[in-house]
Amino acid sequence: MLILAKLLLGPLLLAQARRLRRTALRLPEAAGPRAGLEPAPATVAGSGAPLRLLVVGDSSAAGVGVEHQEQALAQPLARHLAERAGRPVAWQLVAQSGVNSLEALELLARHEIGPADVLVVALGVNDVTSQMPPHRYVANLRLLCERLMAQAGVEHIVFSGLPPMHLLPVAPQPLRWYLGRYARKLDRALRDWIRSEAALRYCSLQWTLPHEMAIDRFHPGPGQYAQWARMSAEIIETEFLRHQPVTESV
């Protein structure tokens, strides 16, 4: 159905996409550090070695839509994990606006990546807009995982799903409908792959609502980032950390 829609609506979709690129409000990435250490709660401080968190992604991972990394994804996620795990969390963010799953591989190659136990990935929206085929999208993510497992020692990975792009208020119809359908297609391929891999988990973003978005009507707003960080922390703690012994710090 999408192929037929693209054939029939192609000129209109292309014109709407070009106009959207020209007129869309462009917000900066969130200011603030892209690495740090979130301490454990005072009652258990010093009880274990730091958990090492790496967040990789596009503009949403970079915090576009909020002013500071304290309001975005990576730093609040590290804080939630420190509280849940009762141990410090050393975190690193590698993200850039506009990158898709293929370009994220090139982005990683330009950064020094520290050791990491847990990886959180937020990629896909730009794969929708660049029309990345689902099998290539998954193949790129698989390569990203394999590279970071080998390079950084990553053991556990959480993928953020595609947001409900069929509700994207900045996009006109029928472009909004088309983007939504393509996003569902990529999200389905992502979930199918995750189900086959023991080290992978999925965090749905389908709960996000248009009225809670940033002023560009495209990126998450503060409340959505906060919920995203809480949900990701819960998945990591319940799925990966709950039964994992804590290594005592030296």
N, C-alpha and C positions, 0 to 999 in steps of 0.2 A: 504493500500500500504506500509506503514511503517513497519507493522508487517512482511509482505512478504520480504521486503528488509532486515530486520534484520535477518530473517531466512536464506536468500540466501547469504548475505554479512557478516554475523555475525563474522566469524573468521578474515576476513580482517579488518573490522571495529574495532574489539578488538585489533588487532595487531597495527593498526595505532594509536589508542587512547593511548595504552601503550607507544609507541615510542614518541608520542607527550608529554606525561607527563615527560618522561626522558630527552628530549632534549629542551623543551621550556625554553626560557629565563624568569627567575623569577625576577620580579621587586618588590621593597619594597612599602609598603603603604606610602602615602604622609606624610611628616613630618609636625609638627605644631599642634596647639591646636585643640581639638575636641569639644570645647564649647567656646562661646564668645558673645559679644554684638556689633552689627553693628549699629552705630548711624544714626539717621535720617539726611537728608540734613540740612545744617546749617540754611537755611531759615525757616525751620519748626521744628527745634530741640526743644524737650520738649512739643510738641503739643499733645502727646498721650502716653498711656502706651505701653510698648513693646509688639510686636507680638512675640509669642513663636513658634519657628520652631524646629521640630525634623526630622532628616534624618536617616533612617535605611537601611542597605543593605550589599552588598558583597564588593568585591575588587574595583568595580567601584565607589561605594559610598565612600570607604576609600581613593580614589584618586590614586590608582595604575596607573602609566603611567605619572604622573607629580611629581615634587619634593616637593611641599608644598601645604598645604590645601588652600592657597590663589589662587591656580590655579585649584583646584578640583571642587567639586559640592557644598558642604554644605555652606562654607563661602561665595563664590561668589553669591549663591542663596540668602543668608541672606542679602547681600549688595544690590542686585537688588530689593528685597522686601522692604528694608528700603527706597530706592529711590522712588519706585512706591507707597507705602502706606503712605509715609511721616511720618513715625514713626520708633522708634528703633526696631530692631529685635534681640531677644535673641535666639541663636541657639545652638543645641546639635547634635553631630554626634555619632551614635552607628553603627559601621560597622567592618567587618572582612573578609579578603580574604578567599575564598573557601567555604563560608557558602551558603547553599541552604535555601529554605523557612522553612523547619523543623528546621534546625540548628540555624536559626535566632531567633526562639522562645527561644532556650536555651541561645543564646547570650544575649537577652534582660533580661533574668532572672539573669544574672551575673553582670548587670549594674544598677546603680541608675539612674532612669529616672526622669527628672524634668517635671514640668507641660508643656504642649504643646497645642497650638491651631491648628497647621497645621502639618501634617505628610507627608513626601515624602519617598516613598519606592522604592528601586532599588534592586530587587531580581529576579532571573530567569535563568541566564546563568548556574549556578551550578545545577539548577533543570534539565536543559537540559542534562548536562554531567553526572548527576547521574540518569537520566531516571526517574524522578519523574512523576507519572501519572498525567494528567491534573486535574482530580478531586481532587487529594491530594494536588496538588500545590495550587489550589484555596481555598481548605479547610484550609490549613496552613496560607494563607494570611488572610483569614476571621478571624481565631483565633488571629492572630497578631493584626488586627484592633480592634477586640473586647477587647483584653487585654489592648491596649494602650488608647482606649476610656475610659475604666474604670479606668485605673491606672493613666494616665496623663491628662485626660480630652480632648483628641483630638476630634475636631469637623469636620475637613476637611482633606481629604486624596488624594494625587496624587500618582498614580502608574506609574513608568516608564515602558514602554513596553520592549519587548525583542529586542535586536539589530539584524540586518540582518546577522545572523550567516552563511547563505549560501554564504556570501562574505568574510568570515574570512580567511585572507591570511595565517595564520600560520598552518591551518589544510589542509592536503592533500585530494584529492578526492579518494574514494567516501565519506570519513568521513565528509568533509565539507558539501556535499549535504545532508547527513543524519541529521547532527546537525541543518542545516537550516530548514529542514522540521519539525523536532521536535520542534524547537523554534517557528515556525509559529503555531504549534498545541497548545502550551502553551499560546502564545500570544492571540490566538483566544478565548481560555477559559477565559483568564483574561478580555478581552474586553467584552465578553458576561456577565460576572459577574458584571463588573463596570456599565454597562448600566442599571442594575436592582437596583442600590443603589444610592440614592440621594446625599450621602456624599462623593462619590468617583468620581475621574476624572482620565483620561488617558493621558499620555504624550508619544507620539510615538518617537522611536529612529531609525526608518527605514531610516532616512535621512543620517545616518553615512556612511562614505565612507572609504575603506581600506587604501587609501594613506594618510589619516589624522590620522591614529591610532598611538599609542605609538610604541617605537622601538621593543617591544615584539610581535608586529603584532596581538595583542589580546585585549588590553585595549584601552580606549579612549586616544587621544592625547590632548594637551592643547586647541586647537581650538574646539574640540568636547565637552570637558567639559564646555567651555565658552558658547557654543550654548545651551547645555543641561540646564545650570543654567538659561539662559535668557528665554528659553521656559517654564521651570517650574515656574518661577516667573510670567510670563505673565498669565499662566493658573490660578495660585493662586489668582492673583490680579483681573482678569476679572471675574472669576467664583465664588470666595468666598468673596473678600474684597471690591469690588467696591461699593456695596450698604450697607456695614456693618458700623454702627456708630462707631466712634473712642471713646474709653473711655479715659477721661481726667486723666492724671497722678496726684497723690496727692503730 
